[in-house]
């Protein structure tokens, strides 16, 4: 497909430099951060590590290096594409602005150190490293929103609207407003795009589905807390918590959200593309009691679906979407390894927490 040949050839070469399972095993077995740093210096992350190590502590250097390498890779991706392919890629990357703003607001709410807030972010959307650093230095959530507005950034509009409607709005309302705003404008923009970006529309719809499915899971896992959950968002029905719609009809999601248990909610969604990961997540939840296990199975489904786009759409945007998912997953895996090694966890425990596309 015209417009993708050069970019996809370069992305295939970049994909070949991603780490494999043996690399992660060697990293997880490092006896400390210094040895981990030495091991990473023999990977494609060497240049990014050398550029940051002289400025900050070892743990911060590793986090900075991961962010810097990710930014470099995505910057290269952006330069590979000309319009309209570049606009499609930019639309996909804007989702990380929402991720970063949520990490920012949560960090400020919990009075987390600046380095911890920045380590939770993936600075590859429209919000630059400089802007994210400035926002992370705000005194509190309100200050960050005011700064967003003063910079005339579009992400400020949903936050200001919620604050005007509900003075003193809490974090759940702000995060929901960001999600609803993003998916409304992103899905509308994708629908107006050329037919060749159909996979982008599917990818955005999948993201909306995952947000909605996690809402259903939280509403039905602990029925006795359902009213409190709705109250946190100042809404009266699950419909007001849903985004999109994505691939799943909102009516089907509302039916699932009305169930009196997570088991029955998963059964209600058994015939959808998410039936298998939901069932696997439910089984894991019944063993552990952690809703994060359900989320993990859904995110694993997304990773494998996106990684599969490289083969499904070798001449289109699928290669970019697949590589991006794999690269972001690699950075998240490496962060798990770094913090696991720093905490003295056993290599097997660290490796069990990693995600792989195959």
N, C-alpha and C positions, 0 to 999 in steps of 0.2 A: 504494500500500500504506500503510495507516494507520501513522502514526508517522514517516514519512520525508518527507512532502510539504514541510513547512516547511524542514527541514534541507537537503534536496536543492536547493531553490530558492536558499538562501543559498550552498550549495557551488558551484552553477553560476555565481553571481556572482563568487565567489572564484576559480574556475577561469579566468574571463575576464580576471583580472588577472595571470595567469602570463606570464612573458617568452616572446617568440617568437625565431625564428632571427635576425632583424634586430637585435634587442636584444643578443644574444650577440655578433654580429659587431662591433657598435659598442664593446662592452666589451672584446673581445679586441684591438681596434686601439688601445686606450688606451696611451700611451707610458710610463706609470708608474702606481704605486699612487694618487698624488694625483689624476691625471686619471681613473683608474678610479673612485675615490671620488666625484668630481664627477659622473661619468656615472650611477653608481648612485643618486645623490641625486635624479635625475629619474625614478626608478622607484618602485614601491610600497615599496622598502626604505629610503626617505629617513628616515622616522620612527625606525626601528630604528638607523640609522647615527648620526643626531643624538643619540640617547640614550646611545650608548656611546663616541662619539669623544673625549669630554672625559676619559675615565678611563684609556685604554690607548694603546699604540702603534697606528700606522696599520694594520699587518697584523692585529694582534689585534682592533682595532676592527671591521674588516671581517668577521672570523670571528665575533666576538660578535654583530654585527648580523644575520648570517645565522641564527645559532642563536636569537636573540631573536625574529626575525620568524617562524621556523618554530614556535617555542613559542606565539607569539600566534595563529597560524593554527590550530594543533591545539587550543589552548585554546578558540577559538571553535567548532571542530567539536564538541568535547565538550559544550559548552553547548547546541548545537542539538538534541541527542538526549535523549530520555527513555528510561528502561528499557522494554523489554529492548534497544532499539537501542543505547543507550549502553553496555551491557555487551558487546555484540558488537564495538563500536568499540574498547573498552578492551582486549579480547582481542587484536585485531589490533595495537594499539599496543605491547603487551607484548613483541613481537618486538624492538623497538628497545632494550629493556632488555638483552637478550642481546648485541646489537650493541655497545652502550655498555660493557658489562662486558668484552667481548673487547678492545675498544680500550683500556680501562683496564689490563687485565692485560698486554697487549703493551707498552704504554707504560712501565709500571713495570718490566717485565722488561728493557727496553732503556734504562732510566734517561732517558726522554725528558722534556723540560721540561713543566711543568704546562700551559702554553698549548698545546703541541703535542698533548697527550693530549685536552684539552677540544675542540680544533678537529676531532678525528677522531670526536667523538661527535654523536649526534642526540638531544637530550634531550626526547623526546616520549612516553616510556613512563610507567611508574609511578614510576621513580626520578627524583626532582626534580633541578633544577639544583644546589641546595644539597647534596644527598646525593652527586651525582656529583663535585662540586668537593671535598667532604670526602674521598671515596674516592681521588681523584686525588692528594691530598696525603699519602697513606700512604707509609711508608718503602720498602715493597717489596710483592711479590705476597702474601706471607703476612700482612702487616699489613692489606692491603685486605680479604682474606677474613675475618680476625678482626673487622674493623670491620663488615663486612656482617653477620656473626653477632651482634655486640653490638647492632646496630640491629634485630635480629630480622626481617631481610628474607628472604623465601622463597628468593631466588636463592642464598643462602648454603648451603642444604642439599645440593645436588649437589656443591658444591666441598668442603664439609667431609667428605662421604662418600668422595670420591676421596682426599682427604688422609689420612683414617683408614685406608683400604685400602692406599694406597701413600704412605707418608711420603716427602716430597721430590718428590711428583708434579710433573711439568713442565707447561709451558703447553699442549701439545697435548692432554694428558689432561684438563686443566681445561676447555678449550674444548669438547671432545667431551662432557664431563659436562653442561655448560650446555645444549648443543644437545639432547641426549637428554632431559634433564629438561623443557626448554621444550616440545618437540614432544609429549612424552607427555601433559603436562597440558593443553596448548592444544588438541590434537586431541580429547582426551576431552571437554573442556568444550564445544567446538564441536559435537560429535556429540550432546550432551545439549540443545543449544539448539533453538529453534523452527525449523520447516521454512524460514521466510523467510530464515534465515541460511545457506542451503546454499552461497551464493557465498563466504561467509567460510570455510566448511569447505574449499571448493575452493582458495581462496587460501592457506590454511595448508598444505594438502597440496602445493601447488606449491612453497612454500618448503622443505618437507621434501625434495621431489624434487631441488631444486637443490643442497641440502647433500649428498645422496647421490650425485648425478651428479658433483659435483666430487671426491668421494672416489674414485669409479670412475676418473675422469680421472687423478688423481694416482697411483693404483695401477698403471695400465696405460701411462702415457706413458713411464715409464722402468723397464722390467721388472727391470733389474739392481738397482734400489734398492727393490724391493718389500718385501723382508725388513726392511730398515732402516726403511721407512715404518711397517710394522706394529709394529716394536720401539719406535718413538717413542711409540706409544700403549699399549704393554705388552699387546697383543692378539695372538691367534694366527690370526685369520681376518678377512676383510672384513666378515663378518656383525656382528661386534662394533663396527664403525665406523658402521653405518647407523642412521638415525633414522627416526621415523615408525611405520608406513609412510605414505607420501603417496598419490599417484595411481598410482605405479608399484609393482607387487608386489616385495617384497624378494627373492623368488626370481629375478626378472628382473635385478635389480641385482647380485645375487651372481654370476649367470652372466656378466654383462658384466665384473664385476671380476675374474673368473677368466681373462679373455683375456690373451694374451701380448703384445698391442700395443694402442695407442690406436686404431689403424685398425680392428682387429677388434672392439674394445669398442664403437666408434661404430656399426659394422655390426650388432652384436647389438641395438642400441637403435634401429635405423632405423625400425622400425614403431611407435614410440611418439610421443606428441605432441612430443617433444624431438628427433626425428630430424633435422629441418632445422637448428635452431640448433647442434646438435652437429656436423653435417657442415660447416657454415660455420666453426665454431670450429676444427675439425680442419684445414681448409684454411689458416686463418690461422696456426695453430700450426706447420704444416709449412713455412711461409715464415719465421716469426720465431723459432721455438723457445721461445716464451713461453707457458706454460700460462695466463697471465692473458688471453690472447686467446680461449681457450675459455670461460673464466669470463665474459668480457665479452659474448659472444654469448648465453650462457644468461641473463645479467641483462637483456640487451636484450629477449629473449623475454618475460621476466617483466614488464618495464615496459610493453611493448605489450599483453600480455594484460590487465594491470590497467587500463591506460588505456582499453581497449576495454569495460570493465565499465560505464563511464558511459553508453554507448549501449545496452548489452545489458540493463542493469538500472536503467532511469531512475527507477523508483518504489521501489527498495530500497536496500540497503547498498552496491550496486555503485558508486553515485556517490561515496560517502565513500571507498571503497577505491581507486577510480580517481584521485580528486583527491589523496589522500594520496601515492600513488605518484608522481604528476606533481610535486607540491610538493617532496617529498624529492629527486627527481631534479633539480629546478631548483636546490636548495641545493647539491647535489653538483656540478652543472655550474658554478655560480658559484665554488665553491671551486677547481675546476680552472682557471677563468679567472684568479682572483686569484693563485694560485701561478704560473701560466704567465706572467702579466704581470710579476710580481715577479722571475721568473727571466730575463726578457728574451726569452722565446720568440716566434717569429714568429706573427702572428695565425692563419695557416692551420694551423700546428701545434697551437695551442690549440683551434681549432674542430674539428679532426679528432678530438680526445680527448673531445668532448662527446657525450652520448647524447640522442636524441630519440625520442618515441613514434611519430612518423610522418615 
